[in-house]
């Protein structure tokens, strides 16, 4: 069917429609209460469309549609199709992954709490993100201390003879030994962590109080003491949190800041009246100026967010009303099995909260798009998590190779301490064994030479080694470390064009950071400094080679006289500027005249 025939045959029921371009690529997904009216409206000349819609219509070559029974079904289907096709003209919700979350692994028989930067739809419970990243470490220590879930990754079958040290220092319940902790007791601790992450502290306190009293009545005093300590910790946490609303409601509060085509959307999650977390989302390709429709944007963004399976609160507060708000309310109410309201407060405390979220959105916007200088400690902490380093990368060493078609091959080593260049520690290498422009052999040589010397001199090794290049350079450096029994030394590489980060042991799964990430900027700065230092040294060597060739081309001047001149006059430039009288003591009058005349062919020797 032609496009016109499809438009005339569209049904009048609810559903989703997919616009495709001439190549068959889905470029837009939408939902409609009446498919015929909605889809045909795109092609009516009497309708005023914004520039984005005009561009969309110009590229539509084909239309597909899917019929649903209700608008709510169309809303859910639309979100799934957007997630599947990622159409160019839809608002795509992209969660920022640069901050860590805590993950309760409910998809494991004996769940753990671990730190992660990847939020997956894997059945686990995620809490965060944590800003700054160091807060995740603190919270993880607190959770381990309070609830004592296991921290190991061994298979738990209850058949071990004795627990590890974590049990003895009261950081684990010991489920690996059946007599110490059974599945029911462990499941109770997991449920407590879940309540804690969801911000349901009142319910958690009530349950712990009841368990403590019951354990005391049954003369299980050690267990009662553990519940008492948990209560004290939770109460101490509650004292440090500010009550934001008088009614203890579960509310999600959205706010955004936009400048041109870029936008930062901020979400504050409030549970039982307390702000317990926030999330950030960013866009870079929105319609600029007056063509941006905040109501349409918020409608699409909120629909996608809740369709991903995120927790549904009692209320959602947004800075603008939007179309299909009643449809989204019906969808959320069905998911929660209770009435959910989407409000647009105009005054009072609720409006002040939205303004607070919008101020935070502006800060997030500035940090991401205006490249404010980030806290290097937080960036390095993020690097620790990203590369799964065994320790904080206080000292990073980076290598680069430089040559022109194999000639005058050199290497550089730059050192960064706590994110800052330590120029006194920089080193230069002349490639001795690798020939013919073999970058891999050159990298293997300099990495081997560097760390063989550190081992001989019993000096401290770096916390992380970075090499400039791809998997080939990484493999060469890894081979050099392996020959020195330094396989445990963390090693990574960064490729110039794709800006991919390859990590030793995970070469098949390179990391690609977002181009505005402060962490990527730091790694690029280290790589670029190594490249600059290598190129500078290579140019010096090339200049020396060219001048040596020129000097040795003078009749009567050989390597010994060349070295004598350099040793006494100090530099090649001094030889060029020296007069005959200054050259004579080292090479004699005749050769001094020849050297001077070579560099000053237009001037008679008598004027020297």
N, C-alpha and C positions, 0 to 999 in steps of 0.2 A: 504494500500500500504506500502511496505517496504521503508526504507530510500533510497535505490538505485533506486527503481522504481520512487520515487518522484523526485529525482535528474534528471532522464532522461526525466521526463514529465514537467519540469518547462517551463513556457512561456518565450518569449524573450522581453516582454514589461516592462515598468516601474512598480514599486510597492514596497511593504515592505515584509520582510520575518521575521519570528519568529522562533528562535531556542529553542527547549525544551529539558529538560533532561529526564531521565528514569521515573521520577515521574510526568511528564507532566507540570512541572514548566517552565515558560518562562525565559530563562537565557540570551537571547540577542535579540534585535530588530535592524534591519538594513534596509536601503533603497537602491534601485538600479535602474539605467537606463535600465539595462537588467538583469532581475531576474535570468535567466539561467546561464549567464556567472558569475555573482557575487556570487551566492550561491555555484555553483560547484567549484569555486576557493578555497573555504575553504577545500575541500577534495582532492586537487591535490597535490601529493607528491613532485612535482617539485617546488612548490611554497615555498618560505622561509617565515615562519610565526614567529612573535615574541612570547615569552613565554606565554603572555596573550592569544593570539589567539590559540596557541597550547593547552592550558588548556581548552579553550572554545570548540574546536573541539572534545576533548576527552570526553566531557560531552554531546555532541549532540546526542539525541536519536530520535528526531522527528523534522520535519520542516513543518511550515505552511506559506502560502504567501497570500498577498492581492494585486490584480492588480489595478493600477491607470492609468489615462489617460496621466498624465505628471509627470515629475520629481518634480515639485513644489508640486503637490498633494501628492506625496510620502514623501516629506520632512515634510509636515504638519502632515500627518498620522503617520509617524515615531515618531514625538515628542509626539503626543497624546498617542500612544501605550507605549512609555517609561514612560510617566507620569502615565499610568494606571497600568502597570505591575512591574515597578521599577526593571528591569532585573539586575542580578548580574554583568554581564560583560559590561554593558553600563556605560558611564560617566553620573552620576546622578547629576543634578544641584540642590544643596541644599543651599538655601539662609540662611544667618546667621540672626537669629531673636533676637539677644540679644540687639539690638539698636532700639529705638522707631522711629515710623513714625508719620506723621500727616495725618489724613484721612478726606477728604471732602466727606461727606455722600450723594453723588449724588443720591443714591437709596432711599432717604427720600423726602417727599413733600417739606419740608423746611430744606434744608441741614444744617449741623453743621460742625465745624472743631474740631476733637477730637484727642487725642493721643492714639496710639495703638502699640502693638508689633506683631500683627498678620496681615500679608498681605494676603487678601483673594480675590478671583475672584468674587466679589459681586456687581460690578457696581460702586463702589466708586473710588475716585481718591486718590492715596497715594503719599506722598511726603516725601523723606528721603532716607536712615536712617540718624539720627542726631548723630554726634560724636563730643563732648561727649553728653550724654543723656540730660544734663541740657540745651543744646541748643534747644531742642524741647520745653521746658517750655518757653524760651525766645521768640521763634518764634511764639508759640501759643498766647502769650500775645500780641505780635505785630499784628498778624492777627486779633485778637478780637478788638484791638484798632483801626486798620485801616479800617476794612470792616464791623465790628459790626454784624456778624452773631450771631444767638442765641446760647447760651451755655446750655440751659435747655433741658430736654428730655420729656417735656410734649407734649400732642397732640395739634397741632396748628389748630384752626378753626376760629380765628379772632373774637370770640364772648366774649372775656374777657372785663371786664369793665375798667380795668386800668393795665398798665404794671408793671413789677417788678423793683427793684432797678437798675438792669443792664441797663435798658433803660435810667434812669435818670442820670447815670454816663457815658452815651454815650459809652456803651459797647454792645449794642444790638439795632437793628432797631425797635423792638417791633412788630413783625408780629402777636403776639397773640391778638392785638387790631387792628381791620381792618382799623380804621381811621388814625392810625399812619403809617402803612406800608402795602401796598397791595402785592399780589403775584408777580406782574410785577417788582416792585421796589426791592423786595427781590431777585428775579431771577437775576436781574442786578448785585447785590452785589455778588451772588454766582459765576457768570461768571467772575467777577473781581478776585475773589480768585483763580479760575481755571487758569486764565492767569498768575497770580502771581506765583502759584506753578509750572507752565510749563516754567517759566523763560521768558515769553514774555512781558518784561517790556516796550519795545518801543510801542507795540500795546496798552498796558494798559495805558501808559502815554498819548498817543494820544487820546484815548477814554475819559479819565478823563478830559483832557484839553477841549475837545469839550463839554462835559456835564457841566463843570464849566461855560464856556462862555454862553451856552444856558440858564442855571439857572439864571445867572446874568441878561441876557437880559429880562427874564420873571419875574424879581424882586423876585426870590426865593433865597434870600441872605443866609439864613441859610444852604440850600442845597448846594449852591455854595461854602460856607466856608468849608463844609465837604469834597467836592471834592478837594479844595485847600490843606487841611491838608493831604489828602491821597497822593496828588502829592508830597508834601514836604517830606513825609516819604519815598516814593519810590525813590526819587532823592537822599536822604541821604543814603539809602541802596546802591544805584548804585555807589556812590562815594567811598564806602569802598570795592567794588569788583574790582579785578584786571582784566583788559582786557587780555585775553590769546591768542586770534587770531585776526588778523586784519579784516578778513572777518567774519561777524556776522552769523556764521553757527551753525546749530544744529548738534552736533557730539557726538557719544558715543565712549569713548576711553577705551580699554581693556589692561590690563597688568597682569602678574602673577609672583609669586615666588614659586619655588619648591625646596624641599629638601627630597630626598628619595621618599617614597610613599605619602608624604603629599604635598598639594599645596593650595595656597591662590590666588584666582582670584579677581582682583579689577576692578571696572567699574567706570569711572568718566563720569558724564553727563554734557555736555556743551550745553547751550542754549543761542543763540544770542551772542556767543563769550565769555560767562562767565561760569566758573565752578560753578554749582548750587547744586550738590549733588554727592553722590557716593554710591555704593553697594559692598558688600563683599560676596564671596562664598568660601567654603572650601571643600577639599577632603582629605581622609586619606588612601585610598586603591588603589592608582594608581600604575602601574608597576614601579619598582625601576630602577635606573641607566639608561643604554642606551636603555632599552626596552620601555621607555616613548617616545611617538610620539607627540610632541607639536602641529603639524599641525592637526593631527586627533583629538586631545583633543579640540583644539579651535573650529574646525568645529562643533563638537557635542555640546559643551557648548553654542556657540552663537546661534545655531539652536534652542536649547531648550529654551534659554532665550527669543528670539523674538516670538517663537511659543506660549508662555504663554500670549501674548497680550500686552506686554510692548510697550511703545511709540517707534515709528520708526523715527529716525533722518534722516537728509540729507546724512550723512556719518557715517561709522563705521571704526574706526582705530584699527587694531590688530597688535601685534608684529610679527606674522608669517602668511604667506599665507597658505591656506588649500584647500583640495579637495572640490569640489562642491561649491566653492565660488560663481560661476556664478549662480547656482541654488538658493542659499540663496539670492543673489542680486535680482533675478527675483521675488522671493517670497516677499521680503521687498518692492520692487518697486510697486508690485500689491497692497500691503496693504496701502502704503502711497499715491498711485495714482500719483506718481512722481518718477523720476529716483533716486535710492539709490545706492551709491557706497561703497564698502568695500575695504579699502586701507591698504597697509602695508608700511608706510613711512620708508625710509632708512636714511634720512638726513633732516636737517633743523628744523624749529620750531615744526612741527608735530611729528618728531621723538623724540624731547626733551620732548614733552608732554607724549609720551608713556613711556619714561624713568622715568618721574615723577610718573606716575601711578604705574610702577613696583617698585619704591622705597616705595610707600605707601603699595603696596602688601606685601613687605618684612616686614614692620612694623606690618601689620595685622597678618602676619604669626607668627612673634615673640610673639605678644600678645596672640595669641590663643594656639600655640603649645609649646612655650618655657616658658610659665607661668611667664612672667614678672609681677611684682607686680602691680596690677591695682589700679587706684584711688578709694579708699574706698568710697568716697562721691558719685562717679558715680555708684558704685556697689549698694550702699544703695538706691540711686535714682531709679535704675532699680528694686530693690526689692519693692519699693513703688508702681511702676507701675504693676509689676507682680501680687502682692497680692491685688492690689486696696486698699492700706492703706489710711486712712484719713489724715495721716501726716507722715512726714519723720521719719523713725525708728531710732532715735538717741539712744534709749535705748531698747535693746532686752534682754529678760530673757528666759532661756531655762531649762527645767526639764528633769531628767532621773531617772529611778528606777533601783536598783541593789539588787539581792539576789541570793541565791543558793537553789533551790527547796523550796522557801518560808522562808528559815532560814535567820535571821539577815537582814531583808529587810530594806533598807535605800533609801533615795532619795537625789538628788543634785540639786542645783540651781546655774547656772552661769549667769553672767551679762556681756553684751558687750555694750560699749558706743562708738558710732561713729565707729563701726566696730572693736574696740579693747577691749580685756578682761579687766574688772575692778575687779581684784581679791579680793580687799577689800570688795566687795559687794557679794561675793560667800556665799552660805548658805548650811548647811547640815540638813537633816531631818531623824529622826528615825520614821519608820512607826509604828503607835500606834493602829489603828483600823483595817486595812486590814490584813487578814490572809490567809495562804495557798497559797502564791505566786500569789495572785490576783493583777496583774499589773494595771488593770483598776481601782479597788477600791483604790489602793495605789496612783495612779495619781490623782484621785478625791480628796483624803485626803490632799495631800501636796499642790496642787493648791489652794484648799479651805483655808487651814491654812495660806498660804503665803499672799493671797490678803485680807483675813479677817483682818490680822494683819496690812497690809498697810492702810486699811480703818480706823481701830481703831486709828492708829497713825497719820492719815491724811497726809500720805506721797504720793509722786507722783507715779502714776502707769506707767508701761512701755508702749512703743509705739507698741510693738509686743511681744507676748508670743509664744514660740516654745516648743513642747513636742516631745520627742524621741519615735517614734512608728508609728503605722498606724491609721486607722479610729477608732479603739477601744479606744486607748489612747486619740485621739482627742475628741471623744464623751464624755469620762469621764471628761476631763479638761473643756469642754464646759458646762457640767452639773454643775460642781463646780462654774464656773463663773456665770451661770444663777441663782444659789441659792443666790449669792451675788449681784444680779442686775447689773452684769458687762458684759452683753451680747454684748455690743458695743466694748469691748476690743478685738482687732485683735488677732486671734489665728490660728496657723498652726502646722502641724506635719510633720516629715520626717521619712519615713520607711528606715530601714538599708539596706536591700538587694536590693530592686528595686530602691532605691534612688528616690522614688516618694514623692512629696510634696502635702499634703492634706490641704486644706484651709477650715476653718469653713464656712458653707453655700454653699460650692461647693465640698462637699465630693465625689460626683459621677463623678467629672471631675478632677482627680488629675493631677498635673503638672509634666512633665518630662523634666528636663533641660539637655542640651548637656553636656557630661562629661568634656569638656574643659571650660565650662562657669565659669568665675570668680565668678558669683553669686552663683552657686552651690558649688564652693570651700569654699565660706564664710559660707554658711549654714552648710556644712559638718564640717567646723572647729568649729562652735558653738556647733553643736551636739556632736562632738567627745570630745570637752572639757568638756561638761556636763557628758558624759559617763566616761571619765577618772576620774573626780572628784568623781563621784558616786562609781566607782569601788574601788578607793583608800580608801574612807570612809568605804565601805563594808569590805574591807580587814582588816582595823583597828578594826572594830567591831568584826570580826571573830577571830582575834588574841586575842582581849580582852576576848571574850567568852571562847576560848580555854584555855587561861592562868587562867581565873577565875575558870574554872572547875578543872584545875590542882591544884590551890591553895586551893580550897575548899575540895579537896580530901585528904589533909593532916589531919591526926587525930588531933582534938582539935582546928582547924581553921574554924570558921563560918563566916557569912557575916559581923558581927560587927568588928571582928578582921581584916578581909580582908580590910574593908574600913578604919580602923584606920591605917593600914600599908601604904595604898595608900596615905592617907592624910598627913602622916608624912614623908614618904620617897619619895613621889613625882611621882613615876612611877613604873610600873611593872618590868621593867628591873633593876631598883635600888634595888628592893626586891630580885631579883635573884642574884645580885652581893654582897648584904650586908653580912657582917660577923655576927657571933652569938652576939658579943658585941653590934653591931648596932641594931639588932632586939630585944634584951632583954628588953629595956625600954618600948616597946609597947605590947609585948606578954608574957613576962616572959622567964626565962632561959630554961625551959623544952620545951616550944613550939618553942622558937628560935632555939634550937638544932634540933628539928624535921623538921622545915622549911629548915634549912641549909643542913641537911643530905639528904632531898628530892631532892634538886637541885645539890648536890655534892655527889652522892652515892659512888664514888670511893675514896673519901678523908675522913680520920677519923675526927670526930668532934673536936678532940684535936688540929688539925692544923688550925681551923677556925680563 
